[in-house]
């Protein structure tokens, strides 16, 4: 799955020991723009933490896998990043402003009071 957006929070790295050896993970929150913006918690594991070196405020494109698993009759879902590409674009330039109508004609282009005939089908 591919997601693009702005990193709004980078959480503390967690680490520990398991049967398979030492592990590291770091979560970050990605704000995905749209008419209804979404916040998604994405996890980076192991050496990819240093490789990706994500920072708050960066605009990125993330390729991730989504996986759900069951434990004690409860389901848990994780979003794991396997590639992150940083963008040089300014975030405010790439997110449409949904409060303002887009591509409105100039007021000089037409007159609302002028009648061009009855185009109504009824």
Secondary structure, 3 states (H helix, E strand, C coil): CEEEEEEEEECCCEEEEECCEEEEEEEEEEEECCCCCEEEEEEEECCHHHHHCCCCCCEEEEEEEEEEEEECCEEEEEEEEEEEEEECCCHHHHCCCCCCCCCCCCHHHCCCCCCCCCCCCC
